[in-house]
Amino acid sequence: MRLHAALLSLLLVPTLAIAAEPATKGAESSASFSDKRAARSAEEVKAQFLHAWRGYREYAWGHDGLKPLSNMPHDWYGESLLMTPVDALDTMILMGLDREAAEARELIATKLSFDRDLDVKHFEVVIRLLGGLLSGYQLTGDQRLLALANDLGTRLLPAFDSPTGLPYVYVNLRTGKAHGNESNPAEAGTLLLEYGTLSKLTGNPVFYEKAKRALVETYKRRSKIGLVGERFDVTTGEWMNKRSHVGARIDSYYEYLWKCWTLFGDEDCHAMWKESIAAANRYYPEEVDGALWVGHVDMDSGERVASRYGALDAFWPGLLALSGDVAQARRLQDSSFAMWRKWGIEPEAYDYRKGEVTSAGYPLRPEIIESAWYLHRLTGDAKYRAMGREMFDDFVRYTRTDSGFAALDSVITKDKDDDMESFVLAETFKYFYLLFAPPETLDPSKVVLTTEAHPLRRTW
């Protein structure tokens, strides 16, 4: 925002510091997707984002979200925690939507209160609200946002008061009473970027310590071959499901091992990442008809148990590219895009051996676009902008409504659900925009994006 240009410049840096690969020749060269075409695409993304935001503004202002078919407001817990404005704030700032961002920021700063007798899902509130408040603070310098983040973080801390240090699934914002024993590596291990940043900005180490212990305790429960499972009991720490993969319930556990090292320089995270990625690369990948996929295996034996891949797994190429494995990332992104193209939009889950959808919904997920952005930024290959343009056209064609964008009940029939998650504005539109925007908009070598795509920078 113009009034905070000096602070904004901390996050918006002028050059790409990571060495880029040469772009490929021929149809995939940079000439095939010009900067002028990219600029037009970025403006189109911004216009579609504004369509969704204005729908929220008209029909659901002050609530958590908009139902984009019935044009009704929706609150997660019966009372609003301003999920959509908090989640979307940094996207508006990055897009240069100063008026909308200022209005949202004022709503958050004056109306948001966490003094509520509500049992909230710890993980979701951390990644959406705590992360959004912290990035909003770093981008604007508005101390009210940091105060809200500190209040929220303090209210959430009792979630960690389990015998193992693994967080309970739910915590009451007013009483601190926590419950919910069945959790998973993603929900326990995807907290340190947000809590750690809160510690660094407030000077209170307790947030970092609690979140790091949860990450370490998850890692300590890996099998002898270095893999984690899908579900565990928070109280006992025992595994309840030993299926291992990079999809739902595990995905961002891997992401934060790498990103917590890059943001905080935490060598423990780096060591855990190196062992974990070595095991992942040994057991998950599978070649099928010349294409590379990553599937499901048993965490103890490494034996393949399912040829399942889907929308959430599609973040993996981006993480591989970011951590240096561009060759494997390219091949996996090609597989992700082939899955998208088969129905004109990606399914939640796909059996890559049978070529069949196993879960047909599409909740407007961002992960495949995230991977396209990382690969474009790290290789300079315009192939990924062309890929993103095709996906954006499909996204608008199949999910746009009169007031926003609706999840699909089925990518096969294209029937819509009356749902538009806040992450559509926090992540999906942000990654589409970043893919087409000038490189100086956000540099992934200088800024760490959380699993909810909230940009955090080491300002301490």
Sequence and secondary structure as in RCSB ss.txt:
>XXXX:A:sequence
MRLHAALLSLLLVPTLAIAAEPATKGAESSASFSDKRAARSAEEVKAQFLHAWRGYREYAWGHDGLKPLSNMPHD
WYGESLLMTPVDALDTMILMGLDREAAEARELIATKLSFDRDLDVKHFEVVIRLLGGLLSGYQLTGDQRLLALAN
DLGTRLLPAFDSPTGLPYVYVNLRTGKAHGNESNPAEAGTLLLEYGTLSKLTGNPVFYEKAKRALVETYKRRSKI
GLVGERFDVTTGEWMNKRSHVGARIDSYYEYLWKCWTLFGDEDCHAMWKESIAAANRYYPEEVDGALWVGHVDMD
SGERVASRYGALDAFWPGLLALSGDVAQARRLQDSSFAMWRKWGIEPEAYDYRKGEVTSAGYPLRPEIIESAWYL
HRLTGDAKYRAMGREMFDDFVRYTRTDSGFAALDSVITKDKDDDMESFVLAETFKYFYLLFAPPETLDPSKVVLT
TEAHPLRRTW
>XXXX:A:secstr
 GGGHHHHTTTS SS  S      SGGGSGGGS HHHHHHHHHHHHHHHHHHHHHHHHH TTSSEEETTTTEEE 
TTSS   HHHHHHHHHHHHTT HHHHHHHHHHHHHH       EEEHHHHIIIIIHHHHHHHHHH  HHHHHHHH
HHHHHHGGGG SSSS   SEEETTT  EE  EE HHHHHS HHHHHHHHHHHT THHHHHHHHHHHHHHHT  TT
S   SEEETTT  EEE EE SSTTTHHHHHHHHHHHHHH  HHHHHHHHHHHHHHHHHSEEEETTEEEE EEETT
T  EEE EE TTGGGHHHHHHHTT HHHHHHHHHHHHHHHHHHTS  SEEETTTTEEEE  B    HHHHHHHHH
HHHH  THHHHHHHHHHHHHHHHHB SSSB  BS TTT  B S   THIIIIIHHHHHHHHS GGG  TTT EE 
TT  EE    
